[in-house]
Amino acid sequence: SEFLWEVDINSNIKDFNFSEDGNLLLLTNNNVLILDNFGNLITTLKHSNEIPLKLVSEKDKIFIIAKKGIDILDLKSESSVNFYKNKFEGAVEYIRFNSNSYIKDNKKLYKLSE
């Protein structure tokens, strides 16, 4: 194996995922960085979650899940769409099943809707 490229983002990576068009999404404490297949920075999106836990990409939306809620960013407009306040308990997990999206914590299962 060999490294094809590396990028120093000068921040801790909290989570990562891929967009539907194959771009790499990196979640940091304050931003979501979007990089192409060659490691070139496409754009940086700011989010409002103080302590982000998980990054999920679906269609043209990015969901940033934190203990206090979910921040939804729009990839096309490169802006925040909404923030849903919630208090998750313990570890947070994202589940996709039969075209439905769910978030599970230690006590509850939440179904997401558009």
Backbone as JSON Lines, residues from 0, in Angstrom:
{"i":0,"aa":"S","n":[0.83,-1.18,0.0],"ca":[0.0,0.0,0.0],"c":[0.87,1.25,0.0]}
{"i":1,"aa":"E","n":[0.34,2.31,-0.54],"ca":[1.07,3.57,-0.55],"c":[0.11,4.72,-0.29]}
{"i":2,"aa":"F","n":[0.64,5.8,0.24],"ca":[-0.15,7.0,0.45],"c":[-0.25,7.76,-0.86]}
{"i":3,"aa":"L","n":[-1.46,8.1,-1.24],"ca":[-1.65,8.85,-2.48],"c":[-1.57,10.36,-2.24]}
{"i":4,"aa":"W","n":[-2.01,10.79,-1.06],"ca":[-1.91,12.19,-0.69],"c":[-2.14,12.33,0.81]}
{"i":5,"aa":"E","n":[-1.72,13.44,1.36],"ca":[-2.0,13.76,2.75],"c":[-2.25,15.25,2.87]}
{"i":6,"aa":"V","n":[-3.08,15.6,3.86],"ca":[-3.46,16.99,4.06],"c":[-3.36,17.29,5.55]}
{"i":7,"aa":"D","n":[-2.72,18.39,5.9],"ca":[-2.67,18.83,7.29],"c":[-3.76,19.88,7.47]}
{"i":8,"aa":"I","n":[-4.82,19.52,8.17],"ca":[-5.93,20.45,8.36],"c":[-5.78,21.28,9.62]}
{"i":9,"aa":"N","n":[-4.71,21.01,10.38],"ca":[-4.39,21.8,11.57],"c":[-5.52,21.78,12.61]}
{"i":10,"aa":"S","n":[-6.2,20.64,12.71],"ca":[-7.29,20.48,13.67],"c":[-7.54,19.0,13.88]}
{"i":11,"aa":"N","n":[-8.14,18.66,15.0],"ca":[-8.49,17.26,15.26],"c":[-9.69,16.84,14.41]}
{"i":12,"aa":"I","n":[-9.61,15.65,13.86],"ca":[-10.74,15.1,13.09],"c":[-11.62,14.32,14.04]}
{"i":13,"aa":"K","n":[-12.88,14.73,14.16],"ca":[-13.85,14.08,15.04],"c":[-14.53,12.89,14.36]}
{"i":14,"aa":"D","n":[-14.79,13.02,13.05],"ca":[-15.44,11.96,12.28],"c":[-15.21,12.26,10.8]}
{"i":15,"aa":"F","n":[-15.5,11.28,9.96],"ca":[-15.4,11.49,8.51],"c":[-16.47,10.66,7.82]}
{"i":16,"aa":"N","n":[-16.76,11.02,6.58],"ca":[-17.73,10.31,5.78],"c":[-17.47,10.71,4.33]}
{"i":17,"aa":"F","n":[-18.28,10.19,3.42],"ca":[-18.16,10.53,2.02],"c":[-19.49,11.03,1.5]}
{"i":18,"aa":"S","n":[-19.45,12.03,0.61],"ca":[-20.67,12.52,-0.03],"c":[-21.05,11.53,-1.13]}
{"i":19,"aa":"E","n":[-22.25,11.68,-1.68],"ca":[-22.71,10.77,-2.74],"c":[-21.85,10.87,-3.99]}
{"i":20,"aa":"D","n":[-21.21,12.02,-4.21],"ca":[-20.34,12.16,-5.38],"c":[-18.88,11.83,-5.07]}
{"i":21,"aa":"G","n":[-18.62,11.22,-3.92],"ca":[-17.3,10.69,-3.6],"c":[-16.33,11.65,-2.93]}
{"i":22,"aa":"N","n":[-16.77,12.83,-2.55],"ca":[-15.89,13.75,-1.85],"c":[-15.75,13.34,-0.39]}
{"i":23,"aa":"L","n":[-14.58,13.58,0.18],"ca":[-14.3,13.26,1.57],"c":[-14.79,14.39,2.45]}
{"i":24,"aa":"L","n":[-15.56,14.06,3.48],"ca":[-16.07,15.04,4.43],"c":[-15.37,14.81,5.76]}
{"i":25,"aa":"L","n":[-14.7,15.83,6.28],"ca":[-13.99,15.74,7.55],"c":[-14.66,16.66,8.56]}
{"i":26,"aa":"L","n":[-15.01,16.12,9.71],"ca":[-15.66,16.88,10.78],"c":[-14.63,17.28,11.81]}
{"i":27,"aa":"T","n":[-14.53,18.58,12.09],"ca":[-13.68,19.09,13.16],"c":[-14.59,19.75,14.2]}
{"i":28,"aa":"N","n":[-14.0,20.33,15.24],"ca":[-14.81,20.97,16.28],"c":[-15.66,22.12,15.76]}
{"i":29,"aa":"N","n":[-15.22,22.8,14.7],"ca":[-15.93,23.99,14.21],"c":[-16.39,23.92,12.77]}
{"i":30,"aa":"N","n":[-15.84,22.99,11.99],"ca":[-16.08,23.0,10.55],"c":[-16.29,21.6,9.98]}
{"i":31,"aa":"V","n":[-16.82,21.6,8.76],"ca":[-16.8,20.41,7.91],"c":[-15.97,20.79,6.7]}
{"i":32,"aa":"L","n":[-14.88,20.06,6.49],"ca":[-14.01,20.3,5.33],"c":[-14.39,19.3,4.26]}
{"i":33,"aa":"I","n":[-14.52,19.76,3.02],"ca":[-14.87,18.89,1.9],"c":[-13.69,18.87,0.95]}
{"i":34,"aa":"L","n":[-13.14,17.65,0.72],"ca":[-11.97,17.47,-0.13],"c":[-12.31,16.57,-1.3]}
{"i":35,"aa":"D","n":[-11.68,16.82,-2.44],"ca":[-11.9,15.98,-3.62],"c":[-11.01,14.73,-3.56]}
{"i":36,"aa":"N","n":[-11.03,13.92,-4.61],"ca":[-10.28,12.65,-4.64],"c":[-8.77,12.84,-4.58]}
{"i":37,"aa":"F","n":[-8.29,14.04,-4.86],"ca":[-6.86,14.31,-4.86],"c":[-6.4,15.02,-3.59]}
{"i":38,"aa":"G","n":[-7.33,15.22,-2.63],"ca":[-6.99,15.89,-1.39],"c":[-7.05,17.4,-1.46]}
{"i":39,"aa":"N","n":[-7.6,17.93,-2.54],"ca":[-7.75,19.38,-2.67],"c":[-8.99,19.84,-1.92]}
{"i":40,"aa":"L","n":[-8.85,20.92,-1.16],"ca":[-9.97,21.47,-0.42],"c":[-10.96,22.12,-1.37]}
{"i":41,"aa":"I","n":[-12.21,21.64,-1.34],"ca":[-13.27,22.21,-2.17],"c":[-13.92,23.37,-1.44]}
{"i":42,"aa":"T","n":[-14.31,23.13,-0.19],"ca":[-14.93,24.18,0.61],"c":[-14.88,23.81,2.09]}
{"i":43,"aa":"T","n":[-15.16,24.79,2.92],"ca":[-15.25,24.61,4.37],"c":[-16.59,25.15,4.81]}
{"i":44,"aa":"L","n":[-17.35,24.33,5.56],"ca":[-18.64,24.75,6.09],"c":[-18.55,24.85,7.61]}
{"i":45,"aa":"K","n":[-19.04,25.94,8.16],"ca":[-19.07,26.1,9.62],"c":[-20.32,25.44,10.18]}
{"i":46,"aa":"H","n":[-20.2,24.86,11.38],"ca":[-21.36,24.31,12.07],"c":[-21.46,24.9,13.47]}
{"i":47,"aa":"S","n":[-22.61,24.73,14.1],"ca":[-22.86,25.37,15.4],"c":[-22.77,24.42,16.59]}
{"i":48,"aa":"N","n":[-22.49,23.15,16.36],"ca":[-22.4,22.2,17.47],"c":[-21.11,22.39,18.23]}
{"i":49,"aa":"E","n":[-21.22,22.52,19.56],"ca":[-20.04,22.75,20.39],"c":[-19.13,21.53,20.43]}
{"i":50,"aa":"I","n":[-19.71,20.36,20.61],"ca":[-18.93,19.12,20.7],"c":[-19.52,18.11,19.73]}
{"i":51,"aa":"P","n":[-19.14,18.17,18.46],"ca":[-19.7,17.26,17.46],"c":[-19.23,15.83,17.68]}
{"i":52,"aa":"L","n":[-20.14,14.88,17.43],"ca":[-19.83,13.47,17.64],"c":[-19.76,12.69,16.33]}
{"i":53,"aa":"K","n":[-20.7,12.99,15.42],"ca":[-20.84,12.16,14.23],"c":[-21.24,13.01,13.04]}
{"i":54,"aa":"L","n":[-20.77,12.6,11.87],"ca":[-21.06,13.28,10.61],"c":[-21.74,12.29,9.68]}
{"i":55,"aa":"V","n":[-22.89,12.68,9.13],"ca":[-23.63,11.82,8.21],"c":[-23.99,12.65,6.99]}
{"i":56,"aa":"S","n":[-23.82,12.06,5.81],"ca":[-24.15,12.74,4.57],"c":[-25.26,11.97,3.87]}
{"i":57,"aa":"E","n":[-26.29,12.7,3.46],"ca":[-27.4,12.11,2.71],"c":[-27.84,13.09,1.65]}
{"i":58,"aa":"K","n":[-27.79,12.67,0.41],"ca":[-28.16,13.51,-0.74],"c":[-27.38,14.81,-0.67]}
{"i":59,"aa":"D","n":[-28.03,15.96,-0.56],"ca":[-27.35,17.24,-0.52],"c":[-27.3,17.83,0.88]}
{"i":60,"aa":"K","n":[-27.49,17.0,1.9],"ca":[-27.49,17.46,3.29],"c":[-26.37,16.78,4.09]}
{"i":61,"aa":"I","n":[-25.86,17.51,5.07],"ca":[-24.91,16.98,6.03],"c":[-25.55,17.12,7.41]}
{"i":62,"aa":"F","n":[-25.59,16.03,8.15],"ca":[-26.11,16.03,9.51],"c":[-24.93,15.92,10.47]}
{"i":63,"aa":"I","n":[-24.82,16.88,11.38],"ca":[-23.78,16.84,12.4],"c":[-24.48,16.58,13.72]}
{"i":64,"aa":"I","n":[-24.21,15.42,14.27],"ca":[-24.88,14.97,15.48],"c":[-24.0,15.24,16.68]}
{"i":65,"aa":"A","n":[-24.59,15.86,17.7],"ca":[-23.91,16.15,18.96],"c":[-24.86,15.85,20.11]}
{"i":66,"aa":"K","n":[-24.36,15.87,21.31],"ca":[-25.2,15.56,22.46],"c":[-26.37,16.54,22.61]}
{"i":67,"aa":"K","n":[-26.19,17.79,22.19],"ca":[-27.24,18.8,22.35],"c":[-28.18,18.9,21.17]}
{"i":68,"aa":"G","n":[-27.89,18.2,20.07],"ca":[-28.8,18.27,18.94],"c":[-28.15,17.95,17.62]}
{"i":69,"aa":"I","n":[-28.87,18.25,16.55],"ca":[-28.44,17.94,15.2],"c":[-28.4,19.24,14.39]}
{"i":70,"aa":"D","n":[-27.25,19.52,13.8],"ca":[-27.09,20.66,12.93],"c":[-27.18,20.14,11.49]}
{"i":71,"aa":"I","n":[-28.03,20.73,10.67],"ca":[-28.2,20.3,9.29],"c":[-27.63,21.38,8.36]}
{"i":72,"aa":"L","n":[-26.69,20.96,7.51],"ca":[-26.07,21.86,6.55],"c":[-26.47,21.45,5.14]}
{"i":73,"aa":"D","n":[-26.64,22.42,4.28],"ca":[-26.99,22.17,2.89],"c":[-25.73,22.29,2.03]}
{"i":74,"aa":"L","n":[-25.4,21.23,1.3],"ca":[-24.19,21.24,0.47],"c":[-24.29,22.2,-0.7]}
{"i":75,"aa":"K","n":[-25.47,22.33,-1.28],"ca":[-25.63,23.2,-2.45],"c":[-25.46,24.67,-2.11]}
{"i":76,"aa":"S","n":[-26.14,25.11,-1.04],"ca":[-26.05,26.52,-0.66],"c":[-24.88,26.79,0.29]}
{"i":77,"aa":"E","n":[-24.23,25.72,0.76],"ca":[-23.1,25.81,1.69],"c":[-23.46,26.62,2.93]}
{"i":78,"aa":"S","n":[-24.65,26.34,3.48],"ca":[-25.09,27.07,4.66],"c":[-25.86,26.15,5.61]}
{"i":79,"aa":"S","n":[-26.07,26.64,6.83],"ca":[-26.84,25.9,7.82],"c":[-28.32,26.01,7.48]}
{"i":80,"aa":"V","n":[-29.01,24.87,7.52],"ca":[-30.44,24.84,7.21],"c":[-31.25,24.93,8.49]}
{"i":81,"aa":"N","n":[-30.84,24.14,9.48],"ca":[-31.62,24.06,10.71],"c":[-30.79,23.46,11.82]}
{"i":82,"aa":"F","n":[-31.22,23.7,13.05],"ca":[-30.64,23.04,14.21],"c":[-31.79,22.49,15.05]}
{"i":83,"aa":"Y","n":[-31.75,21.2,15.3],"ca":[-32.76,20.56,16.13],"c":[-32.16,20.26,17.48]}
{"i":84,"aa":"K","n":[-32.7,20.93,18.51],"ca":[-32.17,20.77,19.85],"c":[-32.66,19.47,20.46]}
{"i":85,"aa":"N","n":[-31.76,18.77,21.08],"ca":[-32.09,17.52,21.75],"c":[-30.97,17.22,22.73]}
{"i":86,"aa":"K","n":[-31.23,16.33,23.66],"ca":[-30.19,15.91,24.58],"c":[-30.07,14.4,24.5]}
{"i":87,"aa":"F","n":[-29.1,13.95,23.74],"ca":[-28.87,12.52,23.59],"c":[-28.16,11.99,24.83]}
{"i":88,"aa":"E","n":[-28.42,10.73,25.14],"ca":[-27.82,10.06,26.29],"c":[-26.75,9.09,25.84]}
{"i":89,"aa":"G","n":[-25.51,9.33,26.21],"ca":[-24.43,8.38,25.92],"c":[-24.02,8.37,24.46]}
{"i":90,"aa":"A","n":[-23.58,7.21,23.99],"ca":[-23.11,7.05,22.61],"c":[-24.24,7.24,21.62]}
{"i":91,"aa":"V","n":[-23.95,7.96,20.53],"ca":[-24.94,8.24,19.5],"c":[-24.56,7.45,18.25]}
{"i":92,"aa":"E","n":[-25.56,6.8,17.65],"ca":[-25.32,5.99,16.45],"c":[-26.34,6.35,15.38]}
{"i":93,"aa":"Y","n":[-25.89,6.43,14.14],"ca":[-26.76,6.7,13.0],"c":[-27.04,5.39,12.29]}
{"i":94,"aa":"I","n":[-28.32,5.15,11.95],"ca":[-28.73,3.91,11.3],"c":[-29.57,4.25,10.08]}
{"i":95,"aa":"R","n":[-29.27,3.62,8.95],"ca":[-30.06,3.79,7.73],"c":[-30.62,2.42,7.37]}
{"i":96,"aa":"F","n":[-31.97,2.33,7.26],"ca":[-32.61,1.05,6.97],"c":[-33.88,1.28,6.16]}
{"i":97,"aa":"N","n":[-34.02,0.58,5.03],"ca":[-35.21,0.68,4.16],"c":[-35.58,2.14,3.86]}
{"i":98,"aa":"S","n":[-34.63,2.93,3.44],"ca":[-34.83,4.35,3.09],"c":[-35.25,5.22,4.26]}
{"i":99,"aa":"N","n":[-35.14,4.72,5.47],"ca":[-35.43,5.51,6.67],"c":[-34.15,5.76,7.43]}
{"i":100,"aa":"S","n":[-34.08,6.91,8.11],"ca":[-32.9,7.27,8.9],"c":[-33.28,7.34,10.37]}
{"i":101,"aa":"Y","n":[-32.4,6.79,11.2],"ca":[-32.64,6.75,12.64],"c":[-31.39,7.19,13.38]}
{"i":102,"aa":"I","n":[-31.6,7.74,14.57],"ca":[-30.51,8.01,15.5],"c":[-30.85,7.29,16.79]}
{"i":103,"aa":"K","n":[-29.87,6.57,17.29],"ca":[-30.05,5.8,18.52],"c":[-29.05,6.29,19.55]}
{"i":104,"aa":"D","n":[-29.52,6.48,20.76],"ca":[-28.6,6.73,21.86],"c":[-28.75,5.58,22.86]}
{"i":105,"aa":"N","n":[-28.29,5.75,24.08],"ca":[-28.35,4.66,25.05],"c":[-29.76,4.34,25.53]}
{"i":106,"aa":"K","n":[-30.7,5.26,25.34],"ca":[-32.06,5.05,25.87],"c":[-33.17,5.09,24.83]}
{"i":107,"aa":"K","n":[-32.96,5.78,23.72],"ca":[-34.06,5.98,22.77],"c":[-33.62,5.77,21.34]}
{"i":108,"aa":"L","n":[-34.62,5.54,20.47],"ca":[-34.42,5.47,19.03],"c":[-35.27,6.58,18.42]}
{"i":109,"aa":"Y","n":[-34.65,7.43,17.61],"ca":[-35.34,8.56,16.98],"c":[-35.39,8.32,15.47]}
{"i":110,"aa":"K","n":[-36.55,8.54,14.87],"ca":[-36.67,8.45,13.42],"c":[-36.59,9.85,12.85]}
{"i":111,"aa":"L","n":[-35.72,10.05,11.87],"ca":[-35.57,11.35,11.22],"c":[-36.52,11.44,10.04]}
{"i":112,"aa":"S","n":[-37.05,12.62,9.84],"ca":[-37.89,12.86,8.66],"c":[-37.39,14.11,7.98]}
{"i":113,"aa":"E","n":[-37.72,14.25,6.69],"ca":[-37.27,15.44,5.93],"c":[-38.21,16.58,6.14]}
